[in-house]
């Protein structure tokens, strides 16, 4: 969690914001045997860029807009979207983080892996949400405000000057 309480003199000024604070808990999913048409239709209906792939409640993968473009459309094999299975285009081992992962670590991981989404699991390994780079960008102004406020209060407490 995070707060606007200034740190003690020996404490580092730090805001702890985790992915569970900003993740989307409404998981839209398909099954591996569903068609890419169904996956794309769900993405359009929900205004999202990916759907999770589950089989009997177990995480099997993730289908993103990028997957649809690079593994289906650009392939150009002439198959209809209704005839192509999600399992053929999905990312089988999507990057997963625990719900207590800090947002800055999640952002670093996204940049390092060149991805836009992370699946979030709880301590038992159960899928509980998804966090996207868009979620992080959306809260970035709030993080900046909180950090600025904490720094201002810490400086005033210690008699620091901003000049």
Phi, psi and omega in degrees: 000172182224157182208165179260036180264126181292151180286160171293170183301323182267001181263140179287138177289114185207139175251128181254103178242124184256165180298331179294339177286336187236353185292160174268122182270349179272095185270122176264129185222162173229173175254157183305329182275352178291162181275158175295334175300313179298317179299313180296320179297317178297320178300316179295312182300323184262356180063042183235166183254007179198160172227144179280147177252117180237147172226118184053039178080357181262135180295125178245335182172194181215137175246122180248168175303321179298319178299315181298319181288309187282329185256353178232295187298309183290341178294325174059040181271004175081003180283144179284148181302331179290341183261356181256128182276147177306321182301338181281338185241348186290158170275113188286328181238071182294154180287131184238141175232158176280155184295343178266009176294133180289148184301320180296325176292319178298316179297317179299318180296319178298316179294314181300319183267356182056051179232164182247353184219147173232137174274142185246130179240156176274186183296339177272358181086008180278134178297124181237351180178184178218139178236135182244165176299329178296321176299318181292317179297322181299323183267353183306316179299326179291320178298315180299316179298314181297314179298317180298316180296314180297318180295317179299314181293320179296319179295316181293326179294324182267357180078023179286154175255144177279353181262000000 
